[in-house]
């Protein structure tokens, strides 16, 4: 697919965003896209004072027990998302990182929540200069 085939769906930021809950509601996507593309930027300190801040791709070389991570296949500190009906839903998360492409879920509207993998919620993480661009392609 060519870059000009993608249509803008939603743009958020850049701004500072504090995540006070494990899953933060970001946007409701109503259109019937086939694929969604995410591009994210920003920096956050979410794993404690001893760990340097990171960006959307997290700390690739940092080990953290699987029991602490919402998504075991993604590094600590990485930006992750899920399509769900509520913040308490147990739907499967997916890695967003700095860039990803995922299929649009069958259930409409698609409610997108974001989180930081392994974030300490005792001191809510602030995503500094956070920006995410969501694009869609391929209406059925």
C-alpha angles and dihedrals in degrees: 000000000000120000091245092058091074119090123207112256104170139345122197125188151299087222141109112273125190116207106214095168131047090251118033119205108236110166146336113234114204104169121095102244120163096213133020125207122204127197115182136183135177143088133253142180103213108138101065136283094286093063120072118237118270140191135235094301093057126208105321095188098043117105119217127169114262090236088067096049126081089203115032093193092060128071124252112274094025121138109250134178143193136194107228147142096243144005088256095052117120097217117145115273124223132204116257100172115158092319137009143151120215135172116259109252118250093235113084134239094038111214111204121209125182134202141166113250110247095357118166106239094194086081104030111230119243116212103216117213088353115184129170127181118196121195132179137207140179113038109203 
